[in-house]
């Protein structure tokens, strides 16, 4: 408990008041052009007010063609800065660090949503995605960096690069999806090059105290665990990011890869040398006991998703009662409204089996 409510000082100089970070959560509440809505503002600022040391937006797409879901927050144009500025101010006013997650869905962009075929590191028959030219890859990297610069202009404390969950940067990491033969394909060093070039660009063009995180997921979506371990090892050794966010789906599971079973999936990342880079995890951290178990596994902070949807003030409640009992699913739509979810978000969560009664 004492660690959970101690500040975390990041290497760039920012300070998170406790070890609770709001996970970046799809909520489908933005306007169709990617501008911030009142519902999304309310949902996020309620979590900041509820005690989260850092409040992160949903995945915000850095190119219009990279949209992954309806009602997604955008950061691909200067027209988004006004709403993002309001959001950063609202989060920071509650003594919570503010962060945008930078995202591009790649082949996971629905064609009917973006009005064209999605893009991918290589042509992808199953999704109909079209492989990017070398110039288009360079433009993609530049647009991630421009997204970070817009976040700076809007007053955010930092950005997280979304390299997980089968979206475009994870597609580059995949040895099966990525069939390129140039400097962005082949070896894991080449396949992670978009990530490292984005990191270098953000560090070169944003303030020194600007927070920078990276999200990775070690399984599913055609990535191999050894590759993701190697990516994590390299970015930790480079020490250009403030934190690594590992999205594990289940924080306490064993790996799916038979060759790596016999110990927890998480342990392959906690054993890596990380110096001053903080390590956090997300995945089925639903109650105080699971949060404490995660912290005991040699990590620096937790990212809460569904638990934060059910209780906007989870950190405050846990601080008041170390063993408070969160509400169990399924929950009523009225409960979700009380927790600051708009109707679009409630409709989205109703699609999650067993979440809404």
C-alpha positions as CSV (number, residue, x, y, z in Angstrom):
1,X,0.0,0.0,0.0
2,X,2.8,2.4,0.9
3,X,4.4,2.1,-2.6
4,X,1.0,2.5,-4.4
5,X,0.6,5.9,-2.9
6,X,4.1,7.1,-3.1
7,X,5.1,9.5,-6.0
8,X,6.8,8.1,-9.1
9,X,9.5,10.4,-10.5
10,X,10.1,9.9,-14.2
11,X,13.5,10.3,-15.8
12,X,12.5,13.4,-17.8
13,X,11.5,15.2,-14.6
14,X,7.8,14.7,-14.4
15,X,6.3,13.4,-11.2
16,X,3.2,11.2,-10.8
17,X,1.6,11.6,-7.4
18,X,0.8,7.9,-7.0
19,X,1.2,4.6,-9.0
20,X,-2.2,4.6,-10.6
21,X,-2.4,5.4,-14.4
22,X,-5.6,5.4,-16.4
23,X,-5.2,2.9,-19.2
24,X,-5.9,4.3,-22.7
25,X,-9.5,3.1,-23.3
26,X,-11.6,3.1,-26.5
27,X,-14.8,5.0,-25.7
28,X,-16.2,6.0,-29.1
29,X,-17.3,9.4,-27.7
30,X,-15.5,11.9,-29.9
31,X,-17.0,13.8,-32.8
32,X,-16.8,12.2,-36.3
33,X,-14.0,14.6,-37.3
34,X,-11.9,13.6,-34.3
35,X,-12.6,16.7,-32.2
36,X,-13.1,16.3,-28.5
37,X,-16.7,16.0,-27.2
38,X,-18.2,17.0,-23.9
39,X,-18.8,13.4,-23.0
40,X,-15.2,12.4,-23.6
41,X,-14.1,15.5,-21.6
42,X,-16.3,14.4,-18.7
43,X,-15.2,10.8,-18.7
44,X,-11.5,11.6,-18.6
45,X,-11.6,14.5,-16.1
46,X,-13.7,12.4,-13.7
47,X,-10.9,9.9,-13.6
48,X,-8.4,12.7,-12.9
49,X,-10.6,13.9,-10.2
50,X,-11.0,10.3,-8.9
51,X,-7.3,10.1,-7.9
52,X,-5.4,8.8,-11.0
53,X,-1.9,10.1,-10.9
54,X,-1.8,10.1,-14.7
55,X,-4.9,10.2,-17.0
56,X,-4.4,9.0,-20.6
57,X,-6.7,9.5,-23.5
58,X,-8.0,6.8,-25.7
59,X,-5.9,6.0,-28.8
60,X,-5.8,9.2,-30.8
61,X,-5.1,8.7,-34.5
62,X,-2.2,10.5,-36.1
63,X,-3.5,10.2,-39.7
64,X,-7.1,10.3,-40.9
65,X,-6.5,7.0,-42.7
66,X,-5.4,5.4,-39.4
67,X,-8.8,5.7,-37.6
68,X,-9.6,2.4,-35.9
69,X,-13.1,2.9,-34.5
70,X,-16.0,5.3,-34.7
71,X,-16.0,8.3,-32.4
72,X,-12.2,8.2,-32.1
73,X,-10.2,11.1,-30.8
74,X,-8.0,12.7,-33.4
75,X,-4.6,14.4,-33.3
76,X,-3.9,14.4,-37.0
77,X,-4.8,18.1,-37.6
78,X,-4.4,21.5,-36.0
79,X,-8.2,21.6,-35.8
80,X,-8.0,19.2,-32.9
81,X,-5.7,21.4,-30.7
82,X,-8.5,23.5,-29.3
83,X,-10.4,20.5,-27.8
84,X,-7.2,18.9,-26.7
85,X,-6.1,22.1,-24.9
86,X,-9.4,22.1,-23.0
87,X,-8.8,18.5,-22.0
88,X,-5.2,18.9,-20.9
89,X,-6.2,21.8,-18.7
90,X,-9.1,19.9,-17.2
91,X,-6.9,16.9,-16.3
92,X,-4.1,19.0,-15.0
93,X,-6.5,21.0,-12.8
94,X,-7.2,17.8,-10.9
95,X,-3.5,17.2,-10.0
96,X,-3.2,14.5,-12.6
97,X,-0.6,14.2,-15.3
98,X,-2.2,14.4,-18.8
99,X,-1.1,12.2,-21.7
100,X,-2.3,11.4,-25.2
101,X,-1.8,8.0,-26.7
102,X,-0.6,8.2,-30.3
103,X,-2.1,5.6,-32.6
104,X,-2.6,4.4,-36.1
105,X,-4.7,1.3,-36.8
106,X,-3.1,0.3,-40.1
107,X,-4.7,-2.8,-41.5
108,X,-7.2,-2.7,-38.6
109,X,-8.8,0.5,-40.0
110,X,-12.3,-0.4,-41.3
111,X,-12.4,0.5,-45.0
112,X,-16.0,1.8,-44.6
113,X,-14.9,4.1,-41.9
114,X,-11.9,5.6,-43.6
115,X,-13.4,5.6,-47.1
116,X,-10.5,3.7,-48.7
117,X,-8.4,0.5,-48.3
118,X,-6.4,0.4,-45.1
119,X,-2.7,0.5,-45.1
120,X,-0.1,-1.9,-43.8
121,X,3.7,-2.5,-43.8
122,X,3.0,-4.9,-46.7
123,X,0.1,-5.9,-48.9
124,X,-2.3,-8.0,-46.7
125,X,-4.8,-10.1,-48.6
126,X,-7.0,-11.0,-45.6
127,X,-7.8,-7.4,-44.8
128,X,-7.3,-5.9,-48.2
129,X,-4.7,-3.6,-46.8
130,X,-2.2,-2.0,-49.1
131,X,1.5,-2.0,-48.4
132,X,3.1,1.4,-47.7
133,X,5.8,2.8,-49.9
134,X,9.1,3.9,-48.3
135,X,8.0,7.5,-48.6
136,X,4.7,6.6,-46.9
137,X,6.5,4.9,-44.0
138,X,8.6,8.0,-43.5
139,X,5.4,10.2,-43.6
140,X,3.8,7.9,-41.0
141,X,6.8,8.3,-38.7
142,X,6.7,12.1,-39.2
143,X,2.9,12.2,-38.4
144,X,3.5,10.4,-35.1
145,X,6.1,13.0,-34.2
146,X,3.7,15.8,-35.4
147,X,1.0,14.3,-33.1
148,X,3.4,14.6,-30.2
149,X,4.1,18.3,-31.1
150,X,0.4,19.0,-31.2
151,X,0.1,17.4,-27.7
152,X,2.8,19.8,-26.6
153,X,0.9,22.8,-28.1
154,X,-2.2,21.6,-26.3
155,X,-0.4,21.5,-22.9
156,X,-0.3,17.8,-22.3
157,X,2.5,16.5,-20.1
158,X,3.3,13.7,-22.5
159,X,2.4,11.1,-25.1
160,X,2.4,7.3,-25.3
161,X,3.3,5.6,-28.5
162,X,0.9,2.7,-29.2
163,X,3.0,-0.2,-30.4
164,X,0.6,-2.9,-29.3
165,X,-2.6,-4.8,-30.1
166,X,-2.0,-5.4,-33.8
167,X,-2.1,-1.8,-34.8
168,X,0.3,-0.4,-37.3
169,X,3.5,-0.3,-35.3
170,X,2.8,-3.8,-34.0
171,X,2.2,-4.8,-37.6
172,X,5.8,-3.7,-38.4
173,X,7.0,-5.8,-35.4
174,X,5.3,-8.9,-36.8
175,X,7.6,-11.2,-38.7
176,X,4.6,-12.6,-40.7
177,X,2.6,-9.4,-41.4
178,X,5.7,-7.3,-42.2
179,X,7.2,-8.7,-45.5
180,X,9.2,-5.6,-46.3
181,X,12.7,-6.0,-47.8
182,X,13.9,-2.5,-47.0
183,X,15.3,-1.0,-43.8
184,X,11.9,-1.4,-42.1
185,X,11.6,-5.2,-42.7
186,X,13.6,-8.4,-42.0
187,X,15.5,-8.3,-38.7
188,X,13.8,-7.2,-35.5
189,X,16.1,-4.2,-35.5
190,X,14.6,-3.1,-38.8
191,X,11.0,-4.0,-37.9
192,X,11.2,-1.9,-34.7
193,X,12.9,1.0,-36.6
194,X,9.6,3.0,-37.0
195,X,9.2,2.9,-33.2
196,X,12.8,4.0,-32.5
197,X,12.7,6.7,-35.1
198,X,9.4,8.1,-33.6
199,X,11.1,8.0,-30.1
200,X,14.1,9.8,-31.5
201,X,12.0,12.4,-33.3
202,X,9.8,13.1,-30.2
203,X,12.9,13.5,-28.0
204,X,14.5,15.9,-30.6
205,X,11.5,18.1,-31.2
206,X,9.6,18.2,-27.9
207,X,10.7,19.7,-24.5
208,X,13.1,17.8,-22.4
209,X,10.6,17.3,-19.6
210,X,7.9,16.0,-22.0
211,X,6.8,12.5,-20.8
212,X,7.3,9.7,-23.4
213,X,5.9,6.2,-23.0
214,X,5.6,3.1,-25.2
215,X,2.9,0.4,-25.1
216,X,3.8,-3.1,-26.2
217,X,1.8,-6.3,-26.1
218,X,3.8,-9.6,-26.1
219,X,1.2,-12.0,-27.6
220,X,-1.6,-12.2,-30.2
221,X,-1.9,-10.4,-33.5
222,X,1.0,-12.3,-35.2
223,X,3.8,-11.2,-32.9
224,X,6.3,-13.6,-31.3
225,X,7.2,-13.3,-27.6
226,X,11.0,-13.5,-28.2
227,X,10.7,-10.5,-30.6
228,X,8.8,-8.4,-28.1
229,X,11.2,-9.3,-25.3
230,X,14.0,-8.1,-27.6
231,X,12.2,-4.9,-28.5
232,X,11.6,-4.2,-24.8
233,X,15.2,-5.0,-24.0
234,X,16.4,-2.5,-26.6
235,X,14.2,0.4,-25.8
236,X,14.9,0.0,-22.1
237,X,18.7,0.0,-22.8
238,X,18.3,3.0,-25.0
239,X,16.6,4.8,-22.1
240,X,15.0,7.4,-24.3
241,X,11.5,6.7,-23.0
242,X,10.2,7.4,-19.5
243,X,8.1,4.3,-19.2
244,X,7.3,1.0,-20.8
245,X,3.6,0.0,-20.6
246,X,3.1,-3.8,-21.1
247,X,-0.4,-4.8,-22.0
248,X,-0.7,-8.4,-21.0
249,X,-4.4,-9.1,-21.2
250,X,-4.0,-11.0,-17.9
251,X,-1.2,-9.7,-15.6
252,X,-0.7,-13.1,-14.0
253,X,-0.9,-15.5,-16.9
254,X,1.8,-17.8,-18.3
255,X,2.9,-17.3,-21.9
256,X,1.0,-18.9,-24.7
257,X,4.3,-20.0,-26.3
258,X,5.1,-23.5,-25.1
259,X,8.8,-22.8,-25.0
260,X,8.3,-20.1,-22.4
261,X,5.8,-21.7,-20.0
262,X,6.6,-22.5,-16.4
263,X,6.7,-18.9,-15.2
264,X,4.7,-15.8,-15.6
265,X,4.6,-13.8,-18.8
266,X,5.3,-10.7,-16.8
267,X,8.5,-12.1,-15.4
268,X,10.2,-12.0,-18.8
269,X,9.9,-8.2,-18.7
270,X,10.6,-7.5,-15.0
271,X,13.9,-9.4,-15.3
272,X,15.1,-7.0,-18.0
273,X,17.6,-4.2,-16.9
274,X,15.5,-1.0,-17.0
275,X,17.7,1.6,-15.3
276,X,15.6,4.8,-14.8
277,X,12.8,3.7,-17.1
278,X,9.6,2.8,-15.2
279,X,7.6,-0.4,-16.0
280,X,3.9,-0.6,-15.8
281,X,1.4,-3.3,-16.7
282,X,-2.3,-3.6,-17.7
283,X,-4.5,-6.7,-17.7
284,X,-7.3,-7.9,-15.4
285,X,-6.3,-5.7,-12.4
286,X,-9.9,-5.5,-11.1
287,X,-9.6,-5.2,-7.3
288,X,-7.2,-4.0,-4.6
289,X,-5.7,-7.5,-4.1
290,X,-4.8,-7.9,-7.7
291,X,-3.4,-4.4,-7.8
292,X,-1.2,-5.2,-4.8
293,X,-0.1,-8.5,-6.3
294,X,0.9,-6.7,-9.5
295,X,3.0,-4.2,-7.6
296,X,4.7,-7.0,-5.7
297,X,5.9,-8.5,-9.0
298,X,8.6,-5.7,-9.3
299,X,6.8,-3.2,-11.4
300,X,6.5,0.6,-10.9
301,X,2.9,1.4,-11.6
302,X,-0.4,-0.1,-12.7
303,X,-2.7,0.8,-15.5
304,X,-6.4,0.3,-14.8
305,X,-9.0,-0.2,-17.5
306,X,-12.3,-1.9,-16.7
307,X,-11.8,-1.2,-13.0
308,X,-11.6,2.5,-13.8
309,X,-14.7,2.3,-15.9
310,X,-16.6,0.8,-12.9
311,X,-15.2,3.2,-10.4
312,X,-14.0,6.6,-11.5
313,X,-12.4,7.1,-8.1
314,X,-10.7,3.7,-7.7
315,X,-7.5,5.2,-6.3
316,X,-9.3,7.3,-3.7
317,X,-11.5,4.4,-2.6
318,X,-8.4,2.1,-2.3
319,X,-6.6,4.7,-0.3
320,X,-9.5,5.1,2.1
321,X,-10.0,1.3,2.4
322,X,-7.2,-1.0,1.3
323,X,-9.7,-3.9,0.9
324,X,-12.7,-2.1,-0.6
325,X,-14.9,-4.3,-2.8
326,X,-15.5,-3.1,-6.3
327,X,-18.9,-3.6,-7.9
328,X,-19.1,-6.8,-9.9
329,X,-20.3,-7.2,-13.5
330,X,-22.8,-7.0,-15.0
331,X,-23.6,-3.5,-14.0
332,X,-26.6,-1.3,-14.9
333,X,-26.5,1.4,-17.4
334,X,-27.4,3.8,-14.6
335,X,-24.3,2.9,-12.7
336,X,-22.2,3.6,-15.8
337,X,-23.9,7.0,-16.3
338,X,-23.1,7.8,-12.6
339,X,-19.5,7.0,-13.4
340,X,-19.4,9.5,-16.2
341,X,-19.9,7.4,-19.3
342,X,-21.8,8.9,-22.2
343,X,-24.4,7.0,-24.2
344,X,-22.0,6.1,-27.0
345,X,-19.5,4.6,-24.4
346,X,-22.3,2.7,-22.7
347,X,-23.4,1.3,-26.0
348,X,-19.8,0.2,-26.8
349,X,-19.4,-1.5,-23.4
350,X,-22.7,-3.3,-23.9
351,X,-20.9,-5.2,-26.6
352,X,-18.5,-6.6,-24.1
353,X,-19.9,-10.0,-22.9
354,X,-21.2,-9.8,-19.3
355,X,-20.2,-6.2,-18.7
356,X,-23.6,-4.5,-18.8
357,X,-26.8,-6.0,-17.5
